[in-house]
Amino acid sequence: MPITDKDILFEDNHLIAINKRAGDIVQVDETGDEPLDEQIKKYLAQKYNKPNGAFLGVVHRLDRPVSGVILFAKTSKALERMNAAFKNREVKKTYWAVVKNKPENPEGKLVHWLIKNPKKNVVTHYRTEVPNSQRAELSYRLIAQIGEFFLLEVDPLTGRSHQIRVQLSSMGCPIVGDNKYGYPRGSKKGSICLHARRLQFSHPVKKEPVNIFAKLPVDGFWERFENC
């Protein structure tokens, strides 16, 4: 499905953010499916009548089954500065996750050391540092219960692959639909109930605060949490 104006959450001369659909890949992979960056390049080329194409830089990534706000750079200057901002942890990322099990504590911090198996695309967590591991840290809080499901707000302090998924699973709260990390069944839509809700940072050129907010997917499940 091509990118349209309805997908755009923020755009100026330097940056563009969209509300990513679960199932979209950010960059090309072995599946051969059209990646999100190419879809946005086509959108920009058509919108601004650029027959030779438009520049677009990938600033960060979201896992394929995850939805929500994702940011791209429209200039090389913005790309370089936003890459530095993410590396220096100057960007605040907030996610919403729906889990089936209630966490033992309504809020807390999780610290693990992670190792990714690139062949299987699976991350293993450890309580203490092990060789070749990366430290992962996040904070969470329980913000709502609707029926038998619990909504967590998650603030990752590091940006490791599959971090939120594996860390929430480690405390007995696998994300709904995430059978890779402990939920009993997957989603037929190829999605999990993890949504990048908000992105906050200082604009790389204007130096003004930017706060980008992504509505929840309309899929027959997420809607019940929109007013939480």
C-alpha positions as CSV (number, residue, x, y, z in Angstrom):
1,M,0.0,0.0,0.0
2,P,1.6,3.3,-1.1
3,I,2.3,6.2,1.4
4,T,-0.3,8.9,1.3
5,D,-0.8,12.2,3.1
6,K,-2.8,10.4,5.8
7,D,0.4,8.5,6.9
8,I,2.4,11.7,7.5
9,L,2.8,12.7,11.1
10,F,5.4,15.5,10.6
11,E,7.2,17.0,7.7
12,D,9.4,20.0,7.0
13,N,12.4,20.7,4.8
14,H,14.7,18.5,6.8
15,L,12.6,15.6,8.3
16,I,9.6,13.4,7.6
17,A,7.9,11.1,10.1
18,I,5.1,8.6,9.3
19,N,2.8,6.3,11.2
20,K,4.3,3.0,10.2
21,R,1.9,0.2,9.5
22,A,2.7,-3.2,11.2
23,G,4.1,-5.5,8.5
24,D,6.1,-2.8,6.6
25,I,9.8,-3.2,6.5
26,V,12.0,-0.1,7.0
27,Q,14.8,-1.1,4.6
28,V,15.2,-3.8,1.9
29,D,15.7,-7.4,3.2
30,E,15.8,-10.9,1.9
31,T,12.0,-11.0,1.4
32,G,12.2,-8.6,-1.6
33,D,9.2,-6.7,-0.4
34,E,9.2,-3.0,-1.1
35,P,10.7,-1.2,1.9
36,L,9.3,1.8,3.6
37,D,12.2,4.1,2.6
38,E,11.5,3.4,-1.1
39,Q,7.8,4.0,-0.6
40,I,8.5,7.4,1.0
41,K,11.0,8.3,-1.7
42,K,8.3,7.7,-4.3
43,Y,5.8,9.8,-2.2
44,L,8.3,12.7,-2.0
45,A,9.2,12.5,-5.7
46,Q,5.6,12.7,-6.7
47,K,4.6,15.3,-4.2
48,Y,7.4,17.7,-5.1
49,N,7.7,16.8,-8.8
50,K,11.3,15.4,-8.6
51,P,11.7,13.1,-11.6
52,N,15.3,12.3,-10.5
53,G,14.1,11.1,-7.1
54,A,14.4,12.4,-3.6
55,F,17.0,12.1,-0.9
56,L,15.9,10.1,2.1
57,G,18.1,8.9,5.0
58,V,17.1,6.2,7.5
59,V,17.5,7.6,11.0
60,H,16.3,4.6,13.1
61,R,14.3,1.4,12.6
62,L,11.2,-0.4,13.9
63,D,10.8,-4.2,13.7
64,R,8.5,-5.3,10.9
65,P,5.6,-6.4,13.1
66,V,5.7,-3.1,15.1
67,S,3.6,0.0,14.2
68,G,4.0,3.7,15.1
69,V,6.1,6.8,14.6
70,I,9.3,6.4,12.5
71,L,11.5,9.3,11.4
72,F,13.5,9.8,8.2
73,A,15.9,12.6,7.1
74,K,15.3,14.6,3.9
75,T,18.8,16.1,3.9
76,S,22.3,14.8,4.7
77,K,22.8,17.4,7.3
78,A,19.6,16.3,9.2
79,L,20.6,12.7,8.8
80,E,24.0,13.2,10.3
81,R,22.7,15.3,13.2
82,M,19.8,12.9,14.0
83,N,22.1,9.9,13.9
84,A,24.2,11.6,16.5
85,A,21.2,12.5,18.6
86,F,20.0,8.9,18.7
87,K,23.6,7.7,19.4
88,N,23.9,10.2,22.3
89,R,20.4,9.2,23.7
90,E,19.1,12.7,23.1
91,V,15.9,11.3,21.6
92,K,13.0,10.2,23.9
93,K,11.1,7.2,22.6
94,T,7.8,6.1,24.1
95,Y,6.1,2.9,23.2
96,W,2.8,1.3,24.1
97,A,2.7,-2.5,24.6
98,V,-0.3,-4.7,25.3
99,V,0.4,-7.9,27.3
100,K,-1.8,-10.7,28.6
101,N,-0.2,-11.1,32.0
102,K,-0.2,-8.4,34.7
103,P,3.4,-7.4,35.7
104,E,4.3,-8.2,39.3
105,N,5.2,-4.5,39.8
106,P,3.1,-1.7,38.3
107,E,6.2,0.1,37.3
108,G,9.9,-0.6,37.2
109,K,13.2,-0.7,35.3
110,L,14.6,-3.7,33.4
111,V,18.3,-4.1,32.7
112,H,19.7,-7.0,30.7
113,W,22.5,-8.0,28.4
114,L,21.4,-9.1,24.9
115,I,22.9,-11.2,22.2
116,K,21.3,-11.4,18.8
117,N,21.5,-14.5,16.6
118,P,21.4,-12.9,13.1
119,K,20.7,-16.2,11.3
120,K,17.6,-16.9,13.4
121,N,16.8,-13.2,14.0
122,V,16.3,-14.0,17.7
123,V,17.7,-12.2,20.7
124,T,18.6,-13.9,23.9
125,H,18.7,-12.0,27.3
126,Y,21.0,-12.5,30.2
127,R,20.9,-11.1,33.7
128,T,24.6,-10.3,33.9
129,E,27.1,-9.3,31.2
130,V,28.4,-12.1,29.0
131,P,30.9,-11.9,26.1
132,N,29.7,-10.1,23.0
133,S,26.5,-8.9,24.8
134,Q,25.0,-5.4,24.7
135,R,23.5,-3.7,27.7
136,A,19.8,-3.0,27.4
137,E,17.7,-0.8,29.7
138,L,14.1,0.3,29.8
139,S,11.5,1.6,32.2
140,Y,7.8,0.7,32.1
141,R,4.6,1.5,33.9
142,L,1.2,-0.1,33.8
143,I,-1.3,2.5,32.6
144,A,-4.5,0.6,31.9
145,Q,-6.4,-2.7,32.0
146,I,-9.1,-3.5,29.5
147,G,-10.7,-6.9,30.0
148,E,-8.0,-9.5,30.3
149,F,-5.3,-7.3,28.7
150,F,-2.8,-4.9,30.2
151,L,-1.4,-1.7,28.6
152,L,2.2,-0.8,29.4
153,E,4.0,2.4,28.6
154,V,7.6,1.7,27.9
155,D,10.5,4.1,27.6
156,P,13.7,2.4,26.3
157,L,16.9,4.0,27.4
158,T,18.9,2.0,24.8
159,G,18.0,1.0,21.3
160,R,18.9,-2.6,21.0
161,S,17.3,-5.0,18.5
162,H,14.1,-6.6,19.8
163,Q,14.8,-5.0,23.1
164,I,11.3,-4.2,24.4
165,R,10.0,-7.6,23.1
166,V,12.6,-9.7,24.8
167,Q,12.8,-7.6,28.0
168,L,9.0,-7.6,28.7
169,S,8.9,-11.3,28.0
170,S,11.7,-11.8,30.5
171,M,9.4,-10.7,33.3
172,G,6.6,-13.0,32.2
173,C,4.8,-10.4,30.1
174,P,5.2,-11.3,26.4
175,I,3.6,-8.9,24.0
176,V,0.3,-10.0,22.5
177,G,0.9,-11.7,19.2
178,D,4.6,-12.0,19.7
179,N,5.1,-15.8,19.5
180,K,8.8,-15.3,18.9
181,Y,9.2,-14.2,22.5
182,G,6.7,-16.3,24.4
183,Y,3.1,-15.4,23.4
184,P,1.3,-18.6,22.7
185,R,0.1,-17.6,19.2
186,G,1.0,-15.2,16.5
187,S,-1.2,-12.7,14.6
188,K,-2.5,-13.7,11.1
189,K,-1.7,-10.1,10.1
190,G,2.0,-10.5,11.0
191,S,1.7,-7.8,13.7
192,I,2.3,-7.6,17.4
193,C,0.8,-5.2,19.9
194,L,3.8,-2.9,20.2
195,H,3.3,0.6,19.0
196,A,5.8,3.5,18.8
197,R,3.6,6.1,20.4
198,R,5.8,9.2,20.7
199,L,9.1,10.6,19.6
200,Q,10.6,13.7,21.3
201,F,13.8,15.5,20.3
202,S,15.4,18.8,19.5
203,H,15.1,19.7,15.8
204,P,18.6,19.1,14.1
205,V,18.6,22.5,12.3
206,K,16.0,24.7,14.0
207,K,16.9,23.6,17.5
208,E,13.3,23.7,18.5
209,P,11.5,21.0,20.5
210,V,9.7,18.4,18.3
211,N,7.0,16.1,19.7
212,I,5.6,13.6,17.3
213,F,2.6,11.5,18.3
214,A,1.2,8.5,16.5
215,K,-2.4,7.3,16.8
216,L,-3.0,3.6,17.4
217,P,-3.7,1.3,14.5
218,V,-7.3,0.8,13.5
219,D,-7.4,-3.0,13.4
220,G,-10.3,-4.1,15.6
221,F,-8.1,-4.5,18.7
222,W,-6.0,-1.5,19.3
223,E,-8.9,1.0,19.2
224,R,-10.1,0.1,22.7
225,F,-6.9,1.5,24.1
226,E,-6.9,4.9,22.3
227,N,-8.4,6.9,25.1
228,C,-6.3,5.4,27.9
